[in-house]
Amino acid sequence: MQKFYKIAMLVCLMHVNAGDVWAQIPPKPPALPEPVTFYGQYSFSWAGLRLGKLALGMDETKDSYKLYLSVTSAGIVNLFTHHTNSTEAHGKRSKDAYHPEFYESFYKTKKKPRQIRLQYDAKGNVTEVFNEPPEDRAKRPEVPAETSKGSYDPLTGMMAIRAGVYSLKAFDVKRFYEVTAESKGMETMSILGKDVEAEQLVLSRKPVAGMTEKEMKEYEAGEPPLSFYFSNDARRVPVLMTLPIMLGSVKGLLTKECATWDECKVN
């Protein structure tokens, strides 16, 4: 039942399984999608069991963006590990790229709180890496500053993938990855009572730096692929997230759209 915690962290921190899909990466798109304002709430379940909720907010203008994420576990998951998360990110938009400026996340798992923060300069250099409580460097090596240059924070990375950038660097304060996405084509599904055509993107990652020995063993053993389904329209918003596990899949389905972030966020 810790799978909900894992998929929440997958969505928050881009923790997805390694895979060799480099040959199938399409070229960088000529321009970003039109700016979108979207606040959505997702319900997670497995085999009919309620696992928790996730809320995502995207607030864009032609030259800037703000992103919001909140997660809370529920139901049977809380018998094993209660998890909450509140994350924000913002940056600049150009015609063809997102430029992160700030990322901060507060999360708690099993009553253990953690705060992480990233700040960037105009050239994409990470100028602040905040991680409290501090890591044990005997177990988790530090990601070199030169390695993290030009990387995306996890939420901005999701926006880039949404826009068609299917190969990118991702840095989550602790770990650094090369992330890829592979399109599996379109599928029509029922979302909020309507038939919606959505594109399935399967995310993969190659761990590069900052992993513990235990994490490297888990990655080498392989993990099930995380899929995002983005609506095939001008908004390109996620409508479904899936992670196959034994006897089925963990699914995060869009179940509510809101007028404001305060109306949608969960805690």
C-alpha positions in Angstrom: 0.0 0.0 0.0 3.0 2.3 -0.1 2.4 2.5 -3.9 0.3 5.6 -3.5 3.2 7.3 -1.7 5.5 6.2 -4.5 3.3 7.5 -7.3 2.8 10.8 -5.4 6.6 11.2 -5.3 6.8 10.2 -9.0 4.5 13.0 -9.9 6.2 15.5 -7.5 9.8 14.5 -8.1 9.8 12.8 -11.5 10.8 9.5 -10.0 10.1 7.2 -12.9 11.8 4.0 -14.2 14.8 3.9 -16.4 14.4 2.9 -20.0 16.1 3.1 -23.4 13.8 5.3 -25.5 16.3 7.9 -26.8 15.9 6.8 -30.4 12.2 7.7 -30.3 12.5 11.2 -29.0 10.9 13.7 -31.4 12.5 17.1 -32.1 11.9 20.1 -29.8 8.6 21.8 -30.6 8.8 25.2 -32.4 6.7 26.9 -29.8 5.0 26.3 -26.5 1.3 25.7 -26.2 -0.9 28.7 -25.6 -0.8 29.9 -21.9 -3.3 28.0 -19.8 -5.0 28.5 -16.4 -6.0 25.2 -14.9 -6.8 23.9 -11.4 -7.6 20.2 -11.2 -8.1 17.6 -8.5 -7.2 13.9 -9.0 -8.4 10.9 -7.1 -6.0 7.9 -6.7 -7.2 4.3 -6.4 -6.0 0.7 -6.8 -8.4 -2.2 -7.2 -11.3 -0.1 -6.1 -9.5 1.1 -2.9 -9.2 4.8 -2.3 -5.5 5.8 -1.9 -5.6 9.6 -1.8 -5.9 12.9 -3.7 -3.6 15.1 -5.7 -4.2 18.7 -6.9 -2.4 20.5 -9.7 -2.5 24.1 -10.6 -1.1 25.8 -13.8 -1.3 29.6 -14.1 0.4 31.0 -17.2 0.7 34.2 -19.0 2.6 34.8 -22.3 5.8 35.5 -20.4 5.5 33.8 -17.0 4.1 30.8 -15.2 3.2 29.6 -11.7 2.6 26.0 -10.7 1.1 24.4 -7.6 0.9 20.9 -6.4 -0.6 19.3 -3.2 -0.9 15.7 -2.2 -2.5 13.8 0.7 -2.8 10.1 1.2 -6.0 8.6 2.5 -7.9 5.3 3.2 -5.9 2.2 3.6 -2.6 3.9 2.8 -2.8 5.8 6.1 -2.6 2.5 8.0 1.0 2.2 6.7 2.4 5.6 5.8 0.7 9.0 5.8 2.0 11.4 3.2 1.3 15.1 2.5 2.9 17.5 0.1 2.7 21.2 -0.8 4.8 22.5 -3.7 5.1 25.7 -5.7 7.2 26.7 -8.7 7.4 29.7 -10.9 9.5 31.1 -13.7 9.6 32.8 -17.1 8.1 31.7 -20.4 9.7 32.5 -23.8 8.2 31.6 -27.2 9.7 28.1 -27.1 10.9 27.3 -23.6 10.2 27.4 -19.9 12.9 29.0 -17.7 12.6 28.0 -14.0 13.3 30.6 -11.3 12.0 29.1 -8.0 10.9 25.8 -6.7 9.9 24.9 -3.1 8.3 21.8 -1.5 7.1 21.0 2.0 6.3 17.3 2.6 5.8 14.9 5.4 6.0 11.2 5.4 5.4 9.1 8.5 5.5 12.3 10.6 8.9 13.2 9.2 8.8 16.7 7.7 11.2 18.0 5.0 11.6 21.3 3.2 13.4 21.6 -0.1 14.0 24.7 -2.3 15.8 25.6 -5.6 16.5 29.0 -7.0 17.9 29.8 -10.5 19.6 32.7 -12.2 18.7 34.0 -15.7 21.3 31.6 -17.3 19.7 28.5 -15.8 22.3 28.0 -13.1 21.1 26.7 -9.7 22.0 29.5 -7.2 20.4 27.9 -4.1 19.9 24.3 -3.0 18.1 24.1 0.3 17.4 20.7 1.9 16.3 20.5 5.6 17.0 18.3 7.5 20.4 17.9 5.9 21.3 14.7 4.0 23.8 12.2 5.4 26.6 12.5 2.8 28.0 9.1 3.7 24.8 7.7 2.2 23.7 10.2 -0.4 26.4 12.0 -2.5 25.9 15.6 -3.3 24.9 16.6 -6.9 27.7 18.7 -8.3 26.7 22.3 -9.2 28.0 21.9 -12.8 25.9 18.8 -13.3 22.7 20.6 -12.3 23.2 23.5 -14.7 20.4 23.8 -17.3 18.1 21.4 -15.4 14.4 21.7 -14.7 12.8 21.5 -11.3 10.2 18.6 -11.2 7.1 20.7 -11.9 8.6 22.8 -14.7 9.9 19.5 -16.1 6.3 18.3 -16.3 5.3 21.5 -18.2 8.2 21.0 -20.7 7.1 17.4 -21.3 3.5 18.6 -21.7 4.8 21.0 -24.4 6.6 18.3 -26.3 10.1 18.5 -24.9 10.7 14.7 -24.6 14.3 14.8 -23.4 15.4 16.9 -20.4 17.5 17.2 -17.3 15.6 17.1 -13.9 17.0 18.0 -10.5 14.9 17.5 -7.4 17.4 18.9 -4.8 18.5 15.4 -3.9 18.9 13.6 -7.2 19.7 14.4 -10.8 18.1 12.5 -13.8 18.0 12.5 -17.5 14.3 12.2 -18.2 12.6 11.0 -21.4 9.0 10.6 -22.6 7.7 8.3 -25.3 4.4 8.9 -27.0 2.1 5.9 -27.2 -0.6 7.6 -29.3 -4.1 8.8 -28.6 -6.9 7.2 -26.5 -10.4 8.3 -25.9 -11.6 8.2 -22.3 -14.4 9.5 -20.1 -13.3 12.5 -18.1 -15.8 14.5 -16.0 -18.7 13.0 -17.9 -17.3 13.8 -21.3 -15.4 11.8 -24.0 -11.8 13.2 -24.1 -9.1 12.3 -26.5 -5.8 12.2 -24.7 -2.2 11.4 -25.6 -0.4 8.8 -23.5 3.2 9.7 -22.6 5.3 7.1 -20.9 8.0 8.6 -18.7 11.5 7.1 -18.2 14.6 8.2 -16.4 18.3 7.6 -16.3 19.7 8.3 -12.8 22.9 10.3 -13.0 23.9 11.7 -9.6 22.8 11.9 -5.9 21.4 8.4 -5.5 22.0 6.3 -2.4 23.2 2.7 -2.8 19.8 1.4 -1.9 18.1 3.6 -4.6 20.6 2.4 -7.3 19.7 -1.2 -6.5 16.0 -0.4 -6.8 16.6 1.4 -10.1 18.7 -1.4 -11.5 15.9 -3.9 -10.6 13.5 -1.8 -12.6 10.2 -0.1 -11.8 6.9 -0.1 -13.6 6.4 2.8 -16.1 4.5 6.0 -15.1 2.1 7.2 -17.8 0.7 10.7 -18.1 -2.4 11.2 -20.4 -2.6 14.8 -21.7 -5.7 16.1 -23.3 -5.3 16.4 -27.1 -6.5 20.0 -27.3 -5.1 23.5 -26.8 -4.9 23.2 -23.0 -2.8 20.0 -22.9 -3.8 19.3 -19.3 -3.2 15.9 -17.6 -6.4 13.9 -17.2 -5.0 10.6 -16.0 -1.9 9.1 -14.5 -1.2 5.4 -14.2 1.4 3.1 -12.6 1.0 -0.6 -13.2 1.5 -2.8 -10.2 0.7 -6.3 -9.1 -3.0 -7.2 -9.8 -3.8 -4.0 -11.6 -2.7 -0.3 -11.7 -2.6 2.7 -9.4 -4.7 5.3 -11.2 -5.0 9.1 -10.7 -8.1 10.3 -12.5 -9.1 14.0 -13.0 -12.3 14.2 -11.0 -12.8 17.9 -10.4 -11.9 21.3 -12.0 -11.9 24.4 -9.9 -12.1 28.2 -10.4 -9.2 28.9 -8.0 -6.3 27.0 -6.5 -7.7 27.5 -3.0 -10.8 25.6 -4.0 -8.9 22.7 -5.5 -5.8 22.2 -3.2 -5.8 19.2 -0.8 -4.2 18.8 2.6 
